[in-house]
Amino acid sequence: MATAERSLDAREISSRPGFLAGCRRLVRPGLLAAVLLSMAAAAVATPGPVAWPRLMHALLGTALVIAGASAVNQLLERRADAQMARTASRPLPSGQWTTGSVTAWAMFLSVAGMVYLAVFLPPPVALLAGASWILYVAVYTPLKRSTAWHIPVGALAGAMPVLLGAAVAGDIFAPAPLVLFGVVFFWQFPHTAAIGWLHRDQYARGGTRVAAVVDPTGRLSGRLAVLGAVGLVVAGVASTWLPATEWSYGLSAVILAFVPLALAIRFFKSPSDATARPLWRALLFYLPVALALSALAARG
């Protein structure tokens, strides 16, 4: 297989019918959309007029950086991906792309994104983007194979785009983006716990230390899910204290957060696919709604 990999070059790969599909799998559009949505919501929720041209520049540059980080992540995890059915069809384990081609693509996207942000945005935006890249690629990704402590590190990396959005708006420490940071940070605990449980056998084969692998009883997964869901409720309550937030939004945020909390408690009491799957689905619904509500509340 290694010989076959070396015999392919970027031109041969780009001529294949599945080249565009491979690009799509490398950049992980679902993850990219979630990152850009949280960033945009934070920028809109930050007090003051929205600088739309600057936000568009920030979204484009950040998209390149995140796409590059995703490609590096797959480069580092290619052997583990090959062991899991859910990731075995990715460009590297499937043999569609070579490691050299993915490395070149990842570095091009990452550097292009950083340069773009440095040229068109204030320095804090590019610095935060660089910190996010390092945290995700150099800290979170290696930790996944050694300890379950990668979970809070991954949650921190996932919430960094909120600070990017606030930096675009010119106020990283504004109350509204900080609450949103808490929402995105805590959301990842039950999300990771549910996905880890649903795919625990595959993660075990791939050597990824998710909570369900570290503790097959499901107790650790359940605790993480409840911890994150409680954090979402706390963030909802905190939103009611924001100066520009009407009570109706704060109440909606709290009520919305109680849905994943109830499902997380159910999963904690009885860890199973039947309790993890509704939690996972509810969280997929929760995050975009919570982000949209925060942006709408900030803008009346």
Backbone as a ProteinNet text record, in pm:
[ID]
protein_1_A
[PRIMARY]
MATAERSLDAREISSRPGFLAGCRRLVRPGLLAAVLLSMAAAAVATPGPVAWPRLMHALLGTALVIAGASAVNQLLERRADAQMARTASRPLPSGQWTTGSVTAWAMFLSVAGMVYLAVFLPPPVALLAGASWILYVAVYTPLKRSTAWHIPVGALAGAMPVLLGAAVAGDIFAPAPLVLFGVVFFWQFPHTAAIGWLHRDQYARGGTRVAAVVDPTGRLSGRLAVLGAVGLVVAGVASTWLPATEWSYGLSAVILAFVPLALAIRFFKSPSDATARPLWRALLFYLPVALALSALAARG
[TERTIARY]
83.4	0	86.4	200.2	288.6	348.5	382.4	438.2	338.4	213.8	108.5	89	99.9	80.9	188	315.6	423.9	415.6	344	338.2	238.5	158.5	57.8	109.6	78.1	112.7	-14.5	-0.3	-117.6	-195.9	-124.8	-195.1	-284.4	-232.2	-312.2	-434.3	-413.3	-524.7	-630.9	-590.2	-685.9	-764.9	-713.5	-785.3	-888.3	-889.5	-983.6	-1125.4	-1227.7	-1366.4	-1405.6	-1344.6	-1384	-1301.2	-1229.6	-1140.9	-1217.6	-1326.5	-1402.9	-1466.3	-1510.7	-1565	-1456.9	-1333.5	-1223.3	-1193	-1196.1	-1177.3	-1282.3	-1403.7	-1514.5	-1492.5	-1446.8	-1426.4	-1306.5	-1208.9	-1093.7	-1131.3	-1216.2	-1249.4	-1364.6	-1438.1	-1548.2	-1646.1	-1732.1	-1819.7	-1913.3	-1954.7	-2041.1	-1971	-1847.8	-1767.2	-1740.4	-1707.7	-1678	-1798.8	-1916.8	-2038.6	-2065.3	-2044.9	-2067.7	-1971.4	-1846.1	-1745.6	-1782.5	-1817.5	-1848	-1977.4	-2073.6	-2199.1	-2175.3	-2095.1	-2067.8	-1988.5	-1898	-1819.2	-1906.8	-1993.4	-2082.2	-2179.4	-2233.3	-2326.9	-2260.3	-2135	-2063.6	-2038.6	-2003.4	-1979.5	-2106.2	-2217.9	-2345.6	-2392.9	-2366.9	-2413.5	-2331.5	-2210.3	-2126.8	-2184.9	-2195.4	-2255	-2184.9	-2264.4	-2210.9	-2256.2	-2237.9	-2277.9	-2193.1	-2256	-2186	-2110.2	-1980.3	-1898.9	-1903	-2003.8	-2027.3	-1910.8	-1847.6	-1733.3	-1620.4	-1593.6	-1488	-1525.8	-1653.6	-1699	-1685.9	-1717.7	-1705.2	-1558.9	-1468.1	-1325.4	-1285.6	-1334.2	-1299.5	-1352.7	-1474.7	-1532.3	-1453.6	-1414.4	-1338.8	-1201.8	-1129.2	-997.1	-1004.5	-1101.8	-1117	-1155.6	-1239.1	-1276.8	-1153.6	-1060.4	-937.4	-853.4	-842.4	-763	-823.2	-955.7	-1021.7	-1013.9	-1030.6	-1017.8	-878	-777.1	-640.1	-617.5	-671.3	-656.8	-724.8	-840.8	-912	-830	-765.3	-682.4	-560.9	-497.9	-385.3	-431.6	-548.2	-604.6	-620.2	-670.2	-686.3	-552	-454.8	-320.3	-263	-279.9	-226.2	-304.1	-431.5	-515.8	-546.3	-467.3	-501.1	-502.9	-413.8	-412.1	-532.8	-568.1	-687.4	-812.8	-818.5	-934.7	-954.8	-844.5	-854.4	-918.5	-917.5	-974.1	-1122.5	-1178.3	-1317.6	-1402.5	-1515.7	-1602	-1650	-1672.3	-1726.8	-1625.3	-1495.7	-1392.1	-1303.8	-1325.9	-1238.3	-1244.8	-1353.6	-1366.5	-1307.7	-1246.2	-1180.5	-1065.8	-1022	-925.2	-796.6	-741.5	-615.3	-631.8	-717.1	-728	-783.5	-862.5	-916.8	-816.1	-705.1	-603.2	-629.2	-731.4	-763.1	-658	-605.6	-502	-377.6	-260.8	-137.1	-111.2	-23.9	10.7	77.7	158.8	223.7	125.2	23.7	-76.9	-160.2	-198.3	-277.6	-194.2	-68.3	19.3	29	50.9	61.3	-69.6	-181.2	-312.8	-340	-309.2	-334.8	-251.4	-123.8	-36.9	-76.5	-116	-159.9	-282.4	-381.8	-503.9	-474.3	-395.4	-366.5	-290.5	-184.8	-103.5	-182	-256.5	-336.6	-438.3	-501.5	-599	-535.4	-420.8	-351.5	-308.7	-251.9	-206.9	-326.1	-434.9	-554.7	-606.1	-612.9	-660.4	-564.8	-435	-336.2	-343.6	-378.4	-383.5	-510.9	-624.5	-753.4	-817	-764.5	-827.2	-729	-778.9	-689.6	-605.8	-488.7	-397.9	-460.9	-550.3	-604.6	-677.9	-737.3	-811.2	-715.8	-608	-511	-442.5	-414.6	-350.3	-441.2	-567.6	-662.4	-680.7	-683.1	-694.5	-573.3	-454.9	-334	-335.4	-382.4	-391.7	-490.5	-601.4	-701.1	-642.4	-567.4	-504.7	-408.2	-324.3	-226.1	-295.2	-396	-466.8	-534	-593.6	-665.4	-569.7	-467.2	-377.9	-268.1	-201.9	-82.7	-110.9	-229.2	-260.7	-375.8	-490	-609.1	-591.6	-544.6	-535.2	-443.1	-320.9	-238.4	-297.9	-365.3	-421.6	-531.7	-598.6	-709.7	-667.8	-542.1	-493.8	-432.2	-425.9	-358.1	-444.3	-541.5	-618.7	-756.1	-851.8	-985.1	-986.3	-874.8	-866	-862.5	-857.2	-865.9	-1003	-1101.9	-1239	-1250.6	-1209	-1216.4	-1124.2	-1009.3	-920.7	-989.6	-1055.4	-1130	-1244.8	-1310	-1419.8	-1368.7	-1250.8	-1190.9	-1157.1	-1097.2	-1064.3	-1190.8	-1296.7	-1421.4	-1490.8	-1465.6	-1529.8	-1449.2	-1325.4	-1240	-1297.6	-1367.8	-1425.7	-1520.2	-1580.6	-1665.4	-1581	-1462.7	-1373.2	-1324.8	-1307.3	-1270.8	-1378.3	-1503.9	-1614.2	-1618.6	-1594.9	-1593.7	-1476.1	-1362.1	-1245.3	-1272.5	-1345.1	-1383.8	-1467.6	-1555.8	-1641.8	-1570	-1448.9	-1368.5	-1379.9	-1442.6	-1457.3	-1462.6	-1345.9	-1338.2	-1407.9	-1405.1	-1456.9	-1596.6	-1668.8	-1808	-1889.4	-1987.1	-2061.5	-2131.5	-2194.4	-2270.9	-2183.7	-2069.3	-1983.2	-1928.7	-1905.4	-1856.4	-1961.8	-2087.9	-2195.7	-2202.9	-2189.5	-2188.9	-2070.5	-1956.4	-1840	-1875.1	-1945.1	-1987.2	-2082.7	-2173.9	-2268.8	-2195.3	-2106.1	-2035.2	-1940.7	-1876.6	-1785.4	-1860.4	-1966.5	-2038.1	-2115	-2159.5	-2233	-2152.3	-2021.8	-1937.7	-1923.3	-1947.6	-1936.5	-2044.9	-2173.2	-2273.7	-2267.4	-2228.9	-2217.4	-2110.2	-1992.9	-1884.2	-1919.9	-1986.7	-2025.4	-2121.5	-2218.3	-2317.7	-2254.9	-2175.8	-2111.2	-2012.2	-1937.3	-1841.5	-1909.1	-2025	-2098.1	-2153.3	-2211.3	-2272.3	-2169.1	-2044.6	-1939.4	-1824.9	-1855.6	-1752.3	-1665.6	-1725.3	-1646.9	-1545.9	-1589.1	-1498.5	-1386.5	-1421.7	-1318.9	-1217.5	-1265	-1174.4	-1076.9	-1126.8	-1038.4	-938.6	-982.5	-894.2	-800.1	-816.6	-728	-757.2	-879.8	-918	-979.3	-927.1	-966.3	-1088.6	-1198.9	-1323	-1371.4	-1466	-1512.1	-1567.7	-1637.1	-1697.1	-1592.5	-1474	-1364.2	-1292.5	-1268.5	-1202.8	-1288.5	-1419.9	-1513	-1628.7	-1617.6	-1721.4	-1857.2	-1863.8	-1993.3	-2084.7	-2026.3	-2105.5	-2122.7	-2070.5	-2086.9	-2011.6	-1888.8	-1812.4	-1879.7	-1926	-1996.7	-2119.1	-2192.7	-2312.1	-2280.1	-2174	-2135.3	-2096.2	-2019.2	-1979.4	-2100.9	-2196.3	-2316.4	-2395.8	-2412.1	-2488.2	-2412.7	-2280.4	-2199.3	-2216.2	-2203.5	-2218	-2358.2	-2458.4	-2596.5	-2629.1	-2576.6	-2594.7	-2528.2	-2410.7	-2343.7	-2427.3	-2501	-2589	-2702.2	-2754.8	-2860.2	-2803.4	-2684.9	-2621	-2597.4	-2550.9	-2529.7	-2661.7	-2768.9	-2900.4	-2944.9	-2922.2	-2957	-2871.5	-2741.9	-2652.4	-2697.6	-2757.3	-2800.5	-2912.2	-2986.8	-3094.7	-3040.1	-2911.3	-2851	-2782.7	-2778.7	-2713.3	-2794.5	-2728.2	-2799.6	-2896.7	-2858	-2940.6	-3039.6	-3044.6	-3127.5	-3264.7	-3368.6	-3504	-3530.2	-3621.5	-3648.7	-3699.4	-3767.7	-3822.7	-3711.6	-3600.7	-3489.9	-3425.1	-3401	-3339.1	-3420.7	-3552.7	-3640.5	-3635.2	-3634	-3625.7	-3495.4	-3385.4	-3255.3	-3252.3	-3313.7	-3316.4	-3403.4	-3521.1	-3611	-3546.1	-3481.4	-3414.4	-3307	-3234	-3124.5	-3175	-3297.8	-3350.3	-3379.3	-3393	-3416.3	-3294.3	-3173.5	-3057.7	-3027.2	-3060.8	-3037.1	-3120.7	-3248.3	-3335.3	-3285.6	-3243.1	-3194.2	-3059.3	-2975.5	-2846.6	-2866.3	-2960.1	-2989.7	-3040.8	-3124.4	-3175.6	-3060.8	-2968.1	-2852.7	-2763.9	-2746.2	-2665.4	-2725.7	-2855.7	-2922.1	-2918.7	-2924.3	-2928.7	-2849.9	-2716.3	-2636.1	-2667	-2711.5	-2743.3	-2754.2	-2755.3	-2775.2	-2910.5	-3009.4	-3145.6	-3155.9	-3067	-3069.4	-2965.9	-2859.3	-2755.5	-2800.5	-2872.4	-2908.5	-3002.4	-3108.8	-3192.8	-3116.1	-3020.5	-2937.9	-2854.6	-2792.1	-2711.4	-2795.6	-2914.3	-3000.8	-3048.4	-3084.7	-3130.5	-3020.5	-2897	-2785	-2758.1	-2776.9	-2761.9	-2864.9	-2982.3	-3087	-3057.9	-3009.2	-2991.3	-2893.4	-2775.8	-2669.3	-2705.6	-2749.7	-2782.5	-2897.5	-2993	-3105.4	-3056.5	-2970.7	-2918.8	-2834.7	-2753.7	-2672.1	-2759.6	-2860.3	-2949.8	-3027.8	-3073.7	-3147.5	-3059.6	-2933.3	-2844.3	-2822.9	-2805.8	-2785.6	-2911	-3026.8	-3152.9	-3178	-3147.8	-3170.7	-3083.2	-2959.6	-2866.4	-2907.6	-2977.6	-3015.5	-3162.1	-3228.1	-3368.8	-3462.6
-121.6	0	126.1	118.9	234.8	262.2	154	172.7	237.7	193.4	252.5	398.4	431.4	570.6	659.7	610	692	708.5	614.9	620.8	723.3	777.8	875.3	1016.1	1108.5	1247.9	1331.1	1459.4	1546.6	1554	1549.8	1559.7	1438.2	1319.3	1198.2	1201.3	1247.7	1253.4	1350.6	1468.8	1571	1529.3	1430	1385.6	1278.6	1230.5	1125	1181.7	1097	1143.4	1189.3	1130	1164.5	1274	1351.3	1453.6	1556.7	1608.9	1711.9	1655.4	1530.7	1467.3	1451.8	1422.7	1412.8	1546	1653.6	1787.6	1816.8	1781.3	1805.6	1730.1	1606.7	1527.4	1578.9	1635	1689.8	1812.8	1899.5	2024.3	2006.8	1893.6	1864.3	1982.3	1995.7	2112.2	2129.1	2019.6	2033.4	2105.4	2063	2129.4	2274	2296.6	2431.2	2522.9	2472.9	2553.6	2590.5	2496.4	2523.8	2630.4	2622.3	2720.5	2860	2870.4	3001.2	3057.7	2972.1	3019	3076.8	3007.3	3058.2	3188.2	3197.1	3319.4	3436.6	3414	3520	3563	3465.6	3498.6	3585.3	3554.2	3634.3	3775.6	3788.7	3922.2	4006.1	3944	4015.7	4048.6	3958.1	3979.5	4082.6	4112.2	4211.7	4351.3	4432.7	4565.5	4651.2	4736.3	4825.1	4783.5	4870.8	4837.8	4724	4639.6	4526.7	4575	4551.9	4586.4	4467.7	4465.6	4348.1	4315.4	4412.9	4377.5	4311.2	4365.5	4306.4	4166.4	4146.1	4013.1	3913.7	3956.8	3867	3826.7	3923.4	3891.8	3790.4	3812.6	3724.2	3582.5	3571.5	3439.2	3364.5	3436	3371.8	3325.3	3413.2	3376.2	3263	3270.2	3165.5	3033	3037.3	2914.3	2844.8	2921.2	2862.4	2801	2871.9	2821.4	2692.9	2692.2	2574.3	2456.9	2483.3	2376.5	2316.9	2402.7	2353.7	2271.5	2316.9	2242.5	2106.6	2102.7	1976.2	1878.4	1928.1	1841.9	1790.6	1876.7	1832.2	1727.3	1748.9	1652.2	1515	1511.8	1383.9	1323.3	1407.2	1358.3	1287.2	1346.8	1289.8	1166.8	1160.1	1050.4	947.1	945.1	858.7	710	667.5	525.7	490.2	578.1	554.2	558.1	652.1	662.2	534.2	469.9	347.4	233.1	243.8	138.1	157.1	270.9	301.3	313.1	246.1	246.1	386.1	470.5	604	697.7	662.6	749.5	678.7	550.3	473.8	522.7	590.6	638.7	777.9	834	963.8	951.2	1061.8	1054.7	978.1	992.1	924.2	773.9	731.3	586.4	510.7	578.8	512.8	506.7	578.9	578.7	674.9	760	854	963.7	1007.9	1109.9	1051.9	1105.4	1066.4	1159.6	1115.5	1200.6	1330.1	1321.2	1441.4	1541.7	1493.3	1582.8	1648.4	1570.5	1626.6	1727.3	1696.6	1790.2	1923.2	1916.2	2038.9	2117.5	2047.5	2110.9	2176.1	2103.2	2154.4	2278.6	2274.5	2388.6	2509.8	2484.4	2594.9	2663.6	2585.4	2643.1	2718.4	2658.1	2719.8	2850.7	2848.3	2968.7	3076.7	3036.5	3133.6	3200.9	3122.7	3180.4	3276.7	3238.8	3325.9	3456.8	3446.2	3566.2	3655.7	3595	3672	3748.7	3680.9	3747.2	3857.6	3832.8	3933.5	4058	4041.4	4153.9	4235.9	4169	4237.5	4265.2	4204.6	4219.2	4271.7	4323.1	4367.1	4250.2	4276.7	4170.3	4067.5	4106.5	4003.8	3890.7	3919.1	3815.7	3708.4	3749.5	3653.1	3578.4	3647.1	3582.1	3476.1	3507.8	3410.8	3292.4	3319.6	3211.4	3119.1	3178	3097.6	3014.9	3074.8	3001.7	2886.5	2909.8	2803.7	2688.3	2721.5	2618.8	2533.3	2598.2	2526.8	2439.6	2494.6	2420.2	2295.9	2310.6	2197.9	2092.8	2137.1	2044.5	1989.4	2078.6	2038.6	1990.5	2023.3	1982.3	1881.9	1921.7	1836.8	1705.3	1710.9	1589.5	1483.8	1518.3	1414.4	1360.4	1447.5	1404	1299	1298.2	1205.4	1059.4	1029.7	892.3	856.2	951.7	924	943.8	1033.2	1063.1	1119.7	1096.9	1154.7	1304.3	1357.7	1501.3	1580.7	1510.4	1582.6	1647.5	1599.7	1650	1798.1	1841.7	1986.8	2069.2	2011.6	2084.4	2104.5	1999.3	2010.8	2109	2111.4	2206	2349.2	2370.9	2504.7	2544.9	2452.1	2481.7	2509	2434	2453.1	2584.1	2638.5	2764.4	2886.9	2867.7	2980.6	3067.4	3011.7	3098	3205.4	3182.4	3286	3408.5	3384.5	3495.9	3563.8	3484.2	3542.1	3639.2	3597	3684.1	3811.3	3798.8	3917.5	4008.2	3948.2	4029	4105	4044.2	4113	4235.6	4221.4	4333.2	4432.8	4396.8	4493	4486.9	4382.2	4374.3	4228	4168.1	4026.4	3997.1	4093.2	4068.6	4125.2	4151.8	4194.3	4080.9	4111.8	4007	3906.8	3954.3	3864.5	3757.4	3791.8	3687.3	3591	3641	3551.7	3447.7	3489.3	3393.1	3292	3341.4	3251.4	3155.6	3204.3	3117.9	3002.1	3035.1	2931.2	2831.4	2881.6	2793.3	2693.4	2744.3	2656.2	2562.4	2611.6	2528.4	2413	2444.2	2339.3	2246.2	2295.6	2212.6	2091.2	2108.9	2001.6	1882.3	1900.2	1788.1	1682.9	1719	1615.8	1567.1	1656.5	1615.8	1508.3	1531.4	1434.4	1305.9	1318.5	1199.6	1112.5	1175.2	1098.6	1031	1105.5	1047.6	938.2	965	865.4	735.6	746.4	625.6	552.1	625.3	562.5	490.4	541.2	481.9	427.5	383.4	343.4	227.7	131.2	18.4	64.4	155.6	205.9	290.1	373.6	454.5	365.8	256.9	164.6	101.5	61.7	4.4	107.6	233.2	338.7	393.8	354.4	400.5	539.3	588.2	721.4	709.7	787.7	773.8	859.2	831.6	898.7	841.8	910.1	869.6	727.4	688.8	555.7	445.6	479.2	382.3	373.5	488	491.6	421.3	443.9	383	318.4	189.9	123	113.9	140.5	134.4	249.7	356.8	472.5	576.4	548.5	645.1	775.2	764.2	884.7	962.5	893.6	960.7	1033.8	967.3	1029.2	1152.2	1144.9	1260.8	1379	1351.5	1458.9	1521.1	1437.3	1488.1	1578.4	1535.4	1615.8	1744	1733.7	1852.4	1957.4	1916	2011.3	2068	1983.4	2030	2129.2	2104.9	2201.5	2333.9	2326.3	2447.8	2526.5	2456	2524.2	2598.1	2535.4	2602.3	2726.2	2713.4	2827.8	2941.1	2906.1	3008.5	3074.2	2996	3053	3149.9	3112.4	3202.6	3329.1	3312.6	3428.8	3524.6	3472.1	3559.3	3653.7	3617	3704.8	3829.5	3828.1	3943.6	4038.7	4001.6	4089.1	4216.8	4332.3	4460.5	4471.3	4420.1	4439.7	4326.2	4229.6	4111.6	4129.7	4108.3	4111.6	3984.3	3992.5	3878.2	3758.9	3786.8	3676.8	3591.3	3656.5	3578.6	3495.8	3559.1	3486	3365.2	3383.5	3272.3	3163.7	3203.9	3106.7	3028.1	3097	3030.5	2927.9	2961.8	2868.1	2746.7	2771.2	2660.9	2570.5	2631.3	2554.3	2463.8	2513.6	2435.6	2319.7	2327.9	2219.5	2093.5	2106.7	1988.4	1896.3	1945.5	1856.6	1813.4	1897.1	1856.3	1734.4	1737.8	1623.2	1496.5	1511.6	1396	1347.6	1440.6	1402.2	1324.9	1367.7	1296	1155.8	1146	1014.9	924.6	980.7	904.7	864.1	953.8	923.5	807.8	808.9	703.8	568.2	571.7	446.9	461.8	447.9	464.6	355.9	397.8	304.5	382.9	311.7	378.7	447.6	387.2	440.5	572.1	596.4	725.2	822.4	771.3	859.9	925.3	851.8	905.8	1025.5	1023.1	1143.6	1263.8	1238.9	1347.5	1409.3	1326.3	1374.7	1456.8	1406.7	1478.9	1611.1	1612.1	1735.6	1841	1797.6	1891.7	1951.3	1872	1925.3	2034.4	2021.2	2123.3	2242.9	2214	2318.4	2426.5	2387	2485.4	2594.2	2561.6	2670.8	2757.4	2697.1	2776.7	2872.1	2823.8	2908.5	3023.4	2994.6	3098.5	3202.7	3154.4	3247.2	3334.5	3275.1	3351.2	3460.9	3427.9	3528.5	3645.8	3616.6	3724.3	3809.9	3744.7	3819.2	3904.8	3850.4	3925.8	4049.8	4036.6	4149.8	4260.6	4221.8	4320.9	4359.4	4315.8	4354.6	4281.6
0	0	0	75.8	80.4	-55.9	-131.2	-264.3	-356.6	-348.5	-431.8	-398.3	-269	-228	-287.3	-288.4	-341.1	-493	-560.8	-705.9	-757.2	-667.5	-707.5	-682	-770.5	-745.6	-747.1	-717.8	-705	-835.1	-950.7	-1079	-1102.7	-1068.4	-1085.2	-994	-871.6	-776.9	-824.1	-871.7	-913.2	-1035.5	-1111.5	-1230.8	-1200.1	-1077.5	-1042.3	-1031.3	-1062.4	-1054.8	-914.1	-811	-674.3	-612.1	-693.1	-637.1	-555.4	-611.5	-540.2	-412.9	-420.1	-300.3	-194.3	-239.3	-145.4	-79.2	-158.1	-101	4.8	-25.9	66.6	198.3	189.9	310.2	390.4	321.9	393.1	473.9	419.3	489.1	587.1	579.3	672.2	679.9	580.2	571.2	690.4	754.3	871.6	984.9	1012.3	1115.6	1077	951.6	904.3	920.3	886.9	899.8	1045	1136.7	1278.6	1329.6	1286.2	1327.6	1278	1151.3	1093.3	1150.7	1179.9	1239.2	1377.8	1459.1	1594.3	1588.8	1493.2	1477.7	1435.9	1338.4	1291.2	1400.3	1474.9	1582.7	1688.5	1721.2	1820.6	1770.5	1643.6	1587.4	1588.5	1554.2	1551	1692.3	1788.1	1925.9	2001.3	1953.7	2020	1998.9	2104.5	2090.6	1985.7	1922.7	1820.7	1682.6	1584.8	1446.9	1390.7	1311	1250.7	1126.8	1124.6	1007.7	912	826.1	741.7	648.3	582.2	496.9	575.3	694.8	776.2	822.1	854.5	895.5	780.9	658.3	543.3	521.6	535.2	525	633.1	753.2	864.3	841.8	791.4	766.6	659.2	554.1	446.6	496	564	613.8	715	804.3	905.1	840.9	738.7	667.7	611.7	556.2	503.7	615.5	727.5	840.1	895.4	914.7	970.9	874.3	744.5	645.8	648.6	661.8	671.3	797.1	909.5	1034.9	1025.7	961.1	944.2	861	756	672	749.4	831.3	912.9	1012.9	1072.2	1166.1	1102	979.4	910.5	872.1	845.3	816.8	939.5	1055.9	1178.7	1224.4	1188	1235.9	1127.2	1021.6	908.3	945.1	1033.2	1070.5	1157.1	1248.2	1329.8	1243.7	1148.4	1059.7	979.5	943.5	864.5	943.1	1076.6	1160.3	1188.9	1150.1	1184.4	1058.2	1058.7	940.1	905	1005.6	981.5	917.9	923.2	867.5	764.5	741.8	651.7	507.2	471.8	333.9	314.2	416.1	400.7	301	241.4	131	160.8	282.1	310.8	335.8	429.2	450.8	330.6	247.8	129.2	14.8	27.3	-76.4	-190.5	-177.8	-285.5	-295.1	-179.8	-175	-107.9	-141	-74.2	43.9	134.5	248.9	202.9	97.9	46.3	-8.5	-80.5	-137	-27.9	73.6	183.8	262.3	284.1	355.2	281.2	150	70.3	73.3	58.9	59.3	194.5	302.2	436.9	465.9	428.1	454.9	370.8	246	160.7	220.1	259.2	315.8	444.7	533.3	663.1	646.9	568.3	549.4	475.3	372.1	297.3	388.3	476.4	568.7	667	722	817.9	752.4	633.5	562.8	529.8	485.5	451.2	573.4	687.7	809.5	852.8	841.1	881.6	794.7	667	573.7	591.9	609.2	604.6	740.9	847.5	979.2	1082.4	1196.6	1303.8	1355.7	1411.5	1457.7	1551.7	1647.1	1737.2	1664.9	1549.9	1477.1	1426.5	1360	1309.2	1423.5	1533.3	1647.5	1708.8	1723.5	1777.3	1682.5	1552.7	1455.1	1463.4	1477.3	1491.5	1619.3	1728.6	1855	1844.2	1775.1	1755.9	1675.9	1570.5	1486.1	1568	1646.6	1728.1	1832.7	1898.5	2002.5	1944.9	1827.2	1765.8	1711.8	1640	1569.4	1660.3	1735.2	1810	1951.6	2006	2143.3	2144.9	2093.5	2099.8	2024.5	1900.8	1819	1880.6	1925.1	1989.7	2119.6	2195.7	2323.3	2305.7	2190.4	2168.6	2182.6	2160.5	2166.6	2301.2	2392.5	2519.3	2643.2	2638.1	2758.5	2723.7	2812.7	2794.7	2823.6	2875.4	2899.3	2769.3	2656.7	2529.8	2513.1	2586.1	2568.3	2604.8	2726.5	2753.6	2664.8	2625	2534.3	2399.6	2349.9	2225.1	2235.8	2353.8	2374.5	2371	2427.3	2424.6	2281.4	2206.6	2066.7	1985.9	2012.7	1939.6	1969.9	2090.6	2129.3	2089.4	2049.1	2011.5	1899.7	1800.8	1696.7	1749.6	1866.3	1926.2	1960.2	2015.8	2046.3	1918.5	1812.9	1683.4	1636.5	1648.2	1607.6	1688.8	1819.9	1905.1	1870.5	1834.5	1795.4	1666.8	1575.6	1452.2	1484.4	1584.1	1623.9	1713.5	1758.1	1833.5	1983	2040.1	2185.4	2227.4	2251.3	2286	2418.2	2510	2644.3	2666.3	2559	2573.4	2636.5	2722.2	2793.1	2701.7	2595.4	2509.9	2443.9	2383.2	2328.3	2434.2	2555	2660.4	2697.2	2699	2723	2609.2	2486.1	2370.7	2376.2	2421.6	2438.5	2532.6	2641.6	2734.9	2671.1	2588.5	2520.2	2431.4	2346.5	2253	2327.7	2432.8	2511.9	2578.1	2650.6	2724.3	2631.3	2517.8	2422.3	2378.4	2370.2	2316.8	2410.3	2540.1	2633.7	2609.2	2610.8	2581	2436.7	2344.2	2204.5	2188	2247.6	2240.7	2313.3	2427.5	2504.3	2424.3	2357.7	2281.7	2159.7	2084.1	1966	2007.5	2113.2	2160.4	2199.9	2262.4	2302.3	2180.3	2087.2	1969.6	1883.3	1882.6	1798.3	1883.6	2005.4	2099.8	2048.7	1979.9	1929.7	1824.5	1737.9	1635.6	1697.3	1793.6	1858.9	1931.3	1990.8	2059.3	1959.6	1843	1741.4	1689.8	1681.3	1632	1737	1862.4	1968.2	2019.4	1999.3	2046.9	2185.7	2279.1	2419.6	2453.1	2386.4	2423.2	2556	2618.5	2751.3	2751.3	2645.3	2639.6	2626.7	2578	2570.3	2704	2766.1	2896.6	3001.9	2995.2	3091.4	3015.1	2982.7	2903	2971.5	3102.8	3170.9	3130.6	3079.6	3040.2	3148.6	3267	3376.2	3348	3297.3	3265.3	3152.7	3051	2941.3	2993	3082.3	3138.1	3220.9	3299.6	3381.4	3293.3	3189.6	3098.2	3030.2	2991	2925.1	3018.6	3143.7	3239.8	3273	3291.3	3320.1	3211.2	3085.2	2976.1	2966.6	2987.5	2978.7	3090.2	3209.1	3318.9	3281.7	3218.6	3173.3	3074.5	2988.6	2892.9	2965.4	3069.2	3147.3	3216.2	3273.5	3340.5	3241.2	3120.9	3018.1	2979.9	2974.6	2945.5	3052.6	3178.7	3289.3	3283.1	3253	3244.1	3135.2	3029.1	2919.6	2962.8	3066.4	3113.7	3181.6	3218.6	3286.1	3188.7	3061.4	2964.3	2945.8	2939.3	2932.8	2816.5	2698.8	2580.1	2555.7	2647.2	2625.5	2689.2	2612.9	2667.4	2746.5	2840.8	2926.5	2845.2	2735	2654.6	2594.1	2551.3	2498	2607.9	2722.3	2832.6	2872.4	2879.2	2914.3	2808	2682.3	2572.5	2578.5	2610	2617.7	2729.6	2843.1	2955.9	2921.7	2867	2831.1	2727	2628.8	2524.2	2584	2683.5	2742.8	2827.2	2875.6	2957.8	2875.7	2745.8	2661.8	2662.5	2625.7	2635.8	2778.5	2878.3	3016.4	3052	3017.1	3046.6	2976.4	2850.8	2775.6	2828.6	2876	2933.5	3063.8	3144.9	3270.6	3239.2	3138.5	3096.2	3050.4	2974.4	2927.8	3045.6	3142.3	3259.7	3340.1	3354.6	3432.7	3362.8	3228.3	3152.7	3022.5	3028.8	2906.8	2803.4	2686.6	2578.9	2449.7	2339.1	2210.6	2207.5	2272	2270.7	2346.3	2442.2	2514.6	2460.4	2398.3	2343.6	2213.9	2129.9	1997.9	2007.9	2089.9	2102.6	2157.1	2246.9	2300	2188.1	2107.8	1995.9	1899	1864.9	1771.1	1829.6	1956.8	2020.5	2022.4	2042.3	2045.3	1908.2	1802.8	1667	1639.7	1697.3	1684.2	1774.2	1894.7	1995.6	1953	1905.2	1884.1	1783.4	1661.3	1567.9	1617.2	1686.4	1739	1847.1	1937.8	2044.3	1987.4	1886.1	1824.1	1752.9	1682.8	1611.9	1710.4	1819.1	1920.9	1980.5	2005.2	2065.9	1971.6	1843.2	1745.9	1733.2	1729.2	1717.4	1840.5	1957.4	2080.9	2085.9	2040.3	2044.3	1948.5	1841	1740.4	1746	1852.2	1871.5	1782
[MASK]
++++++++++++++++++++++++++++++++++++++++++++++++++++++++++++++++++++++++++++++++++++++++++++++++++++++++++++++++++++++++++++++++++++++++++++++++++++++++++++++++++++++++++++++++++++++++++++++++++++++++++++++++++++++++++++++++++++++++++++++++++++++++++++++++++++++++++++++++++++++++++++++++++++++++++++

